[in-house]
Amino acid sequence: MATFIMLTRLSPEAMKSPQSIENLSDEIAEHIRRECPEVEWKANYAILGPADYLDIFTAPDNTAATKVAAIIRTFGHATTEIWAATEWQEFVQLIRDLPTSRSVG
């Protein structure tokens, strides 16, 4: 399973009250569980900055991750940004297997 990081920013229409945000979140989570059962949520954070939320999840491929983002965009009145992520130990192993770089000159 691949790991994905998703930043989400809700539109002002989606943020009418604190209760509406919580209800919307519950509805979206249920929709994703139903439509994307292979996706597993790892963490959710409310954040300060240009995005409102940061989510970490695993999915079998980019198609499944894109489906999650599409559900949130249409269902949640939001914009999303998704990044594929590589766990540190996997990255270290990957770079160990690379050939030694050669100086240009």
MOSULKA-V170978 format. One record per residue. N is the residue number from 1. RES is the residue in three letters. SS is DSSP state (2 for helix, 1 for strand, 0 for the rest). Layout:
BEGIN
n->(N;N)
res->(RES;RES)
ss->(SS;SS)
END
This chain:
BEGIN
n->(1;2;3;4;5;6;7;8;9;10;11;12;13;14;15;16;17;18;19;20;21;22;23;24;25;26;27;28;29;30;31;32;33;34;35;36;37;38;39;40;41;42;43;44;45;46;47;48;49;50;51;52;53;54;55;56;57;58;59;60;61;62;63;64;65;66;67;68;69;70;71;72;73;74;75;76;77;78;79;80;81;82;83;84;85;86;87;88;89;90;91;92;93;94;95;96;97;98;99;100;101;102;103;104;105)
res->(MET;ALA;THR;PHE;ILE;MET;LEU;THR;ARG;LEU;SER;PRO;GLU;ALA;MET;LYS;SER;PRO;GLN;SER;ILE;GLU;ASN;LEU;SER;ASP;GLU;ILE;ALA;GLU;HIS;ILE;ARG;ARG;GLU;CYS;PRO;GLU;VAL;GLU;TRP;LYS;ALA;ASN;TYR;ALA;ILE;LEU;GLY;PRO;ALA;ASP;TYR;LEU;ASP;ILE;PHE;THR;ALA;PRO;ASP;ASN;THR;ALA;ALA;THR;LYS;VAL;ALA;ALA;ILE;ILE;ARG;THR;PHE;GLY;HIS;ALA;THR;THR;GLU;ILE;TRP;ALA;ALA;THR;GLU;TRP;GLN;GLU;PHE;VAL;GLN;LEU;ILE;ARG;ASP;LEU;PRO;THR;SER;ARG;SER;VAL;GLY)
ss->(0;1;1;1;1;1;1;1;1;1;0;2;2;2;0;0;0;2;2;2;2;2;2;2;2;2;2;2;2;2;2;2;2;2;2;0;0;0;0;1;1;1;1;1;1;1;0;0;0;0;0;0;1;1;1;1;1;1;1;0;0;2;2;2;2;2;2;2;2;2;2;2;2;2;2;2;0;1;1;1;1;1;1;1;1;0;0;2;2;2;2;2;2;2;2;2;0;0;0;0;0;0;0;0;0)
END
